Amino acid sequence: MNSSLVIDVRFADGSHKSMSYQPSDVSGAPEVVDFPLDGVNARGGHATITLSTAATNGCYGVLVTPRPDRAASDTYSVVRNGTRTEAPAARLCLNS
């Protein structure tokens, strides 16, 4: 991989946190990547989680599973080359 993975989390109250991970930090398909929310009020509400990279020679992956239910405000989507595609039957797996 020739570029880092950037994770940006934005909460409904306007607070946010971003972190950048070098390819060597997440290579070998780790089970968990730590994303500490120190100093961010992450209690309740909704969040928008954006994962991005400028890599041109590979890709990063996330764990997505089927979702049996779908809350109206819960959306998983992918943006490729500026085009957003929703996947209403999917959810991003997070451990909090």
MARDREN-123426 format. One record per residue: x, y, z of N, C-alpha, C in turn; residue in three letters; residue number from 0. Coordinates in nm, 2 decimals. Atoms other than C-alpha are relative to their C-alpha. Example, Ala and Ser with C-alpha at 12.3 -4.5 7.8 and 13.67 -1.06 7.14 Angstrom:
! MARDREN-123426
+--------+--------+--------+--------+--------+--------+--------+--------+--------+------+-----+
:    n.u :    n.v :    n.w :   ca.u :   ca.v :   ca.w :    c.u :    c.v :    c.w : code : pos :
+--------+--------+--------+--------+--------+--------+--------+--------+--------+------+-----+
:   0.09 :  -0.12 :   0.00 :   1.23 :  -0.45 :   0.78 :   0.09 :   0.12 :   0.00 :  ALA :   0 :
:  -0.09 :  -0.11 :   0.00 :   1.37 :  -0.11 :   0.71 :  -0.08 :   0.11 :   0.08 :  SER :   1 :
+--------+--------+--------+--------+--------+--------+--------+--------+--------+------+-----+
This chain:
! MARDREN-123426
+--------+--------+--------+--------+--------+--------+--------+--------+--------+------+-----+
:    n.u :    n.v :    n.w :   ca.u :   ca.v :   ca.w :    c.u :    c.v :    c.w : code : pos :
+--------+--------+--------+--------+--------+--------+--------+--------+--------+------+-----+
:   0.09 :  -0.12 :   0.00 :   0.00 :   0.00 :   0.00 :   0.09 :   0.12 :   0.00 :  MET :   0 :
:  -0.08 :  -0.12 :   0.01 :   0.13 :   0.34 :  -0.09 :  -0.07 :   0.12 :   0.06 :  ASN :   1 :
:   0.06 :  -0.12 :  -0.07 :  -0.10 :   0.56 :   0.13 :  -0.07 :  -0.05 :   0.12 :  SER :   2 :
:   0.06 :   0.03 :  -0.13 :  -0.24 :   0.57 :   0.48 :  -0.16 :  -0.02 :  -0.01 :  SER :   3 :
:   0.15 :   0.01 :  -0.02 :  -0.60 :   0.48 :   0.59 :  -0.03 :   0.11 :   0.10 :  LEU :   4 :
:   0.05 :  -0.11 :  -0.09 :  -0.78 :   0.78 :   0.74 :  -0.14 :  -0.04 :   0.05 :  VAL :   5 :
:   0.13 :   0.02 :  -0.05 :  -1.07 :   0.73 :   0.97 :  -0.05 :   0.13 :   0.07 :  ILE :   6 :
:   0.05 :  -0.13 :  -0.05 :  -1.29 :   1.03 :   1.05 :  -0.14 :  -0.04 :   0.06 :  ASP :   7 :
:   0.13 :   0.03 :  -0.06 :  -1.58 :   1.00 :   1.30 :  -0.06 :   0.14 :   0.04 :  VAL :   8 :
:   0.07 :  -0.13 :  -0.03 :  -1.83 :   1.30 :   1.33 :  -0.13 :  -0.03 :   0.07 :  ARG :   9 :
:   0.12 :   0.02 :  -0.08 :  -2.10 :   1.31 :   1.59 :  -0.10 :   0.11 :  -0.02 :  PHE :  10 :
:   0.12 :  -0.10 :   0.03 :  -2.44 :   1.49 :   1.58 :   0.03 :   0.13 :   0.08 :  ALA :  11 :
:  -0.02 :  -0.12 :  -0.07 :  -2.32 :   1.74 :   1.84 :   0.11 :   0.09 :  -0.06 :  ASP :  12 :
:  -0.10 :  -0.08 :   0.07 :  -2.05 :   1.86 :   1.60 :   0.15 :  -0.04 :   0.04 :  GLY :  13 :
:  -0.14 :   0.05 :  -0.04 :  -1.75 :   1.69 :   1.78 :   0.04 :  -0.10 :  -0.11 :  SER :  14 :
:  -0.05 :   0.10 :   0.09 :  -1.53 :   1.48 :   1.57 :   0.15 :  -0.04 :   0.04 :  HIS :  15 :
:  -0.14 :   0.05 :  -0.02 :  -1.20 :   1.28 :   1.57 :   0.04 :  -0.07 :  -0.13 :  LYS :  16 :
:  -0.06 :   0.07 :   0.11 :  -0.97 :   1.17 :   1.29 :   0.13 :  -0.06 :   0.04 :  SER :  17 :
:  -0.13 :   0.06 :  -0.02 :  -0.68 :   0.94 :   1.29 :   0.05 :  -0.06 :  -0.14 :  MET :  18 :
:  -0.06 :   0.05 :   0.12 :  -0.44 :   0.82 :   1.02 :   0.08 :  -0.12 :   0.04 :  SER :  19 :
:  -0.07 :   0.12 :  -0.03 :  -0.30 :   0.47 :   1.01 :   0.09 :  -0.03 :  -0.12 :  TYR :  20 :
:  -0.09 :   0.03 :   0.10 :   0.01 :   0.38 :   0.81 :  -0.03 :  -0.15 :  -0.04 :  GLN :  21 :
:   0.03 :   0.14 :   0.04 :  -0.02 :   0.06 :   0.60 :   0.07 :  -0.10 :   0.09 :  PRO :  22 :
:  -0.07 :   0.10 :  -0.09 :   0.23 :  -0.12 :   0.83 :  -0.07 :  -0.01 :   0.13 :  SER :  23 :
:   0.07 :   0.01 :  -0.12 :   0.00 :  -0.04 :   1.12 :  -0.12 :  -0.10 :  -0.01 :  ASP :  24 :
:   0.12 :   0.08 :   0.02 :  -0.29 :  -0.23 :   0.97 :   0.02 :  -0.12 :  -0.10 :  VAL :  25 :
:  -0.03 :   0.11 :   0.10 :  -0.12 :  -0.49 :   0.74 :  -0.02 :  -0.13 :   0.07 :  SER :  26 :
:   0.02 :   0.14 :  -0.06 :  -0.18 :  -0.86 :   0.79 :  -0.14 :  -0.02 :   0.05 :  GLY :  27 :
:   0.14 :   0.02 :  -0.05 :  -0.56 :  -0.82 :   0.85 :  -0.01 :  -0.01 :   0.15 :  ALA :  28 :
:   0.01 :   0.00 :  -0.14 :  -0.55 :  -0.73 :   1.21 :  -0.15 :  -0.02 :   0.04 :  PRO :  29 :
:   0.14 :   0.02 :  -0.04 :  -0.86 :  -0.83 :   1.41 :  -0.06 :   0.14 :   0.05 :  GLU :  30 :
:   0.05 :  -0.13 :  -0.05 :  -0.89 :  -0.48 :   1.57 :   0.10 :   0.11 :  -0.02 :  VAL :  31 :
:  -0.08 :  -0.12 :   0.01 :  -0.76 :  -0.14 :   1.50 :  -0.06 :   0.10 :   0.10 :  VAL :  32 :
:   0.05 :  -0.09 :  -0.10 :  -0.78 :   0.09 :   1.80 :  -0.03 :   0.14 :  -0.05 :  ASP :  33 :
:   0.04 :  -0.13 :   0.03 :  -0.96 :   0.42 :   1.76 :  -0.05 :   0.07 :   0.12 :  PHE :  34 :
:   0.05 :  -0.06 :  -0.13 :  -0.96 :   0.59 :   2.10 :  -0.07 :   0.13 :  -0.02 :  PRO :  35 :
:   0.08 :  -0.12 :   0.01 :  -1.22 :   0.86 :   2.15 :   0.03 :   0.09 :   0.12 :  LEU :  36 :
:  -0.04 :  -0.09 :  -0.11 :  -1.03 :   1.05 :   2.42 :  -0.04 :   0.14 :  -0.04 :  ASP :  37 :
:   0.03 :  -0.14 :   0.01 :  -1.16 :   1.40 :   2.46 :  -0.12 :   0.03 :  -0.09 :  GLY :  38 :
:   0.12 :  -0.02 :   0.08 :  -1.47 :   1.34 :   2.24 :  -0.12 :  -0.05 :   0.07 :  VAL :  39 :
:   0.13 :   0.04 :  -0.06 :  -1.82 :   1.33 :   2.37 :  -0.07 :  -0.09 :  -0.09 :  ASN :  40 :
:   0.06 :   0.10 :   0.09 :  -1.93 :   1.01 :   2.21 :  -0.12 :  -0.07 :   0.06 :  ALA :  41 :
:   0.11 :   0.06 :  -0.06 :  -2.23 :   0.94 :   2.43 :  -0.13 :   0.02 :  -0.08 :  ARG :  42 :
:   0.13 :  -0.02 :   0.07 :  -2.55 :   0.87 :   2.24 :   0.01 :   0.07 :  -0.13 :  GLY :  43 :
:   0.00 :  -0.07 :   0.13 :  -2.66 :   1.02 :   1.92 :   0.05 :  -0.09 :  -0.11 :  GLY :  44 :
:  -0.05 :   0.06 :   0.12 :  -2.56 :   0.93 :   1.57 :   0.14 :   0.05 :  -0.04 :  HIS :  45 :
:  -0.13 :  -0.03 :   0.05 :  -2.22 :   0.93 :   1.41 :   0.02 :  -0.03 :  -0.15 :  ALA :  46 :
:  -0.03 :   0.03 :   0.14 :  -2.09 :   0.94 :   1.06 :   0.15 :  -0.04 :   0.00 :  THR :  47 :
:  -0.14 :   0.06 :   0.00 :  -1.78 :   0.72 :   1.01 :   0.04 :   0.00 :  -0.15 :  ILE :  48 :
:  -0.05 :  -0.01 :   0.13 :  -1.57 :   0.79 :   0.70 :   0.14 :  -0.06 :   0.00 :  THR :  49 :
:  -0.13 :   0.06 :   0.01 :  -1.28 :   0.57 :   0.60 :   0.04 :   0.03 :  -0.14 :  LEU :  50 :
:  -0.04 :  -0.04 :   0.13 :  -1.07 :   0.70 :   0.31 :   0.15 :  -0.03 :  -0.01 :  SER :  51 :
:  -0.14 :   0.02 :   0.03 :  -0.74 :   0.65 :   0.14 :   0.03 :   0.06 :  -0.14 :  THR :  52 :
:  -0.04 :  -0.04 :   0.14 :  -0.54 :   0.78 :  -0.16 :   0.08 :  -0.11 :  -0.06 :  ALA :  53 :
:  -0.08 :   0.11 :   0.06 :  -0.38 :   0.44 :  -0.22 :  -0.04 :  -0.03 :  -0.14 :  ALA :  54 :
:   0.02 :   0.04 :   0.14 :  -0.34 :   0.34 :  -0.58 :   0.04 :  -0.14 :  -0.03 :  THR :  55 :
:  -0.05 :   0.13 :   0.03 :  -0.19 :   0.00 :  -0.54 :  -0.05 :  -0.11 :   0.10 :  ASN :  56 :
:   0.06 :   0.09 :  -0.09 :  -0.43 :  -0.19 :  -0.31 :  -0.12 :   0.06 :   0.06 :  GLY :  57 :
:   0.12 :  -0.05 :  -0.06 :  -0.72 :  -0.15 :  -0.08 :  -0.01 :  -0.04 :   0.15 :  CYS :  58 :
:   0.03 :   0.03 :  -0.14 :  -0.83 :  -0.15 :   0.29 :  -0.14 :  -0.06 :   0.00 :  TYR :  59 :
:   0.13 :   0.06 :  -0.01 :  -1.12 :  -0.36 :   0.40 :  -0.06 :   0.02 :   0.14 :  GLY :  60 :
:   0.08 :  -0.01 :  -0.13 :  -1.39 :  -0.34 :   0.67 :  -0.09 :  -0.12 :   0.01 :  VAL :  61 :
:   0.09 :   0.11 :  -0.02 :  -1.61 :  -0.60 :   0.82 :  -0.14 :   0.05 :  -0.01 :  LEU :  62 :
:   0.14 :  -0.03 :   0.03 :  -1.96 :  -0.57 :   0.69 :  -0.09 :  -0.13 :   0.01 :  VAL :  63 :
:   0.09 :   0.12 :  -0.01 :  -2.24 :  -0.81 :   0.79 :  -0.14 :   0.03 :  -0.04 :  THR :  64 :
:   0.14 :  -0.02 :   0.04 :  -2.60 :  -0.86 :   0.68 :  -0.07 :   0.06 :   0.13 :  PRO :  65 :
:   0.07 :  -0.06 :  -0.11 :  -2.84 :  -0.66 :   0.89 :  -0.15 :  -0.04 :  -0.01 :  ARG :  66 :
:   0.14 :   0.05 :   0.01 :  -3.18 :  -0.81 :   0.98 :  -0.10 :   0.11 :   0.01 :  PRO :  67 :
:   0.10 :  -0.12 :  -0.01 :  -3.34 :  -0.47 :   1.06 :   0.07 :   0.12 :  -0.05 :  ASP :  68 :
:  -0.06 :  -0.12 :   0.05 :  -3.28 :  -0.13 :   0.93 :  -0.07 :   0.13 :   0.06 :  ARG :  69 :
:   0.05 :  -0.12 :  -0.05 :  -3.32 :   0.19 :   1.13 :   0.00 :   0.11 :  -0.11 :  ALA :  70 :
:   0.01 :  -0.10 :   0.10 :  -3.43 :   0.49 :   0.92 :   0.12 :   0.08 :  -0.02 :  ALA :  71 :
:  -0.12 :  -0.08 :   0.00 :  -3.12 :   0.68 :   1.01 :   0.13 :  -0.07 :  -0.01 :  SER :  72 :
:  -0.12 :   0.09 :   0.00 :  -2.88 :   0.39 :   0.98 :   0.03 :  -0.03 :  -0.15 :  ASP :  73 :
:  -0.03 :   0.03 :   0.14 :  -2.71 :   0.38 :   0.64 :   0.14 :  -0.03 :  -0.02 :  THR :  74 :
:  -0.13 :   0.04 :   0.04 :  -2.41 :   0.20 :   0.51 :   0.01 :   0.03 :  -0.15 :  TYR :  75 :
:  -0.01 :  -0.03 :   0.14 :  -2.28 :   0.33 :   0.18 :   0.15 :   0.00 :  -0.03 :  SER :  76 :
:  -0.13 :  -0.01 :   0.05 :  -1.97 :   0.33 :  -0.03 :   0.01 :   0.11 :  -0.11 :  VAL :  77 :
:  -0.02 :  -0.10 :   0.10 :  -1.83 :   0.62 :  -0.23 :   0.12 :  -0.04 :  -0.08 :  VAL :  78 :
:  -0.11 :   0.04 :   0.09 :  -1.61 :   0.53 :  -0.53 :   0.00 :   0.10 :  -0.11 :  ARG :  79 :
:  -0.01 :  -0.10 :   0.11 :  -1.49 :   0.80 :  -0.77 :  -0.11 :   0.10 :   0.00 :  ASN :  80 :
:   0.10 :  -0.10 :  -0.01 :  -1.74 :   1.04 :  -0.63 :  -0.15 :  -0.05 :  -0.01 :  GLY :  81 :
:   0.13 :   0.06 :   0.01 :  -2.04 :   0.81 :  -0.67 :  -0.04 :  -0.08 :   0.12 :  THR :  82 :
:   0.04 :   0.07 :  -0.12 :  -2.23 :   0.70 :  -0.36 :  -0.10 :  -0.11 :  -0.03 :  ARG :  83 :
:   0.09 :   0.11 :   0.02 :  -2.39 :   0.36 :  -0.35 :  -0.04 :  -0.05 :   0.14 :  THR :  84 :
:   0.05 :   0.05 :  -0.13 :  -2.61 :   0.26 :  -0.05 :  -0.02 :  -0.15 :   0.00 :  GLU :  85 :
:   0.02 :   0.14 :  -0.02 :  -2.62 :  -0.09 :   0.08 :  -0.09 :  -0.02 :   0.12 :  ALA :  86 :
:   0.09 :   0.01 :  -0.11 :  -2.94 :  -0.11 :   0.29 :   0.00 :  -0.13 :   0.08 :  PRO :  87 :
:   0.01 :   0.13 :  -0.07 :  -2.90 :  -0.47 :   0.38 :   0.13 :  -0.03 :   0.08 :  ALA :  88 :
:  -0.13 :   0.02 :  -0.06 :  -2.55 :  -0.42 :   0.53 :   0.02 :   0.10 :   0.12 :  ALA :  89 :
:  -0.04 :  -0.09 :  -0.11 :  -2.40 :  -0.28 :   0.85 :   0.15 :  -0.02 :   0.03 :  ARG :  90 :
:  -0.14 :   0.00 :  -0.03 :  -2.05 :  -0.19 :   0.95 :   0.02 :  -0.05 :   0.15 :  LEU :  91 :
:  -0.02 :   0.06 :  -0.13 :  -1.93 :  -0.40 :   1.25 :   0.10 :   0.08 :   0.08 :  CYS :  92 :
:  -0.08 :  -0.08 :  -0.10 :  -1.79 :  -0.20 :   1.54 :   0.00 :  -0.06 :   0.13 :  LEU :  93 :
:   0.00 :   0.04 :  -0.13 :  -1.68 :  -0.30 :   1.88 :   0.02 :   0.12 :   0.09 :  ASN :  94 :
:  -0.01 :  -0.12 :  -0.08 :  -1.75 :  -0.03 :   2.14 :   0.01 :  -0.04 :   0.15 :  SER :  95 :
+--------+--------+--------+--------+--------+--------+--------+--------+--------+------+-----+
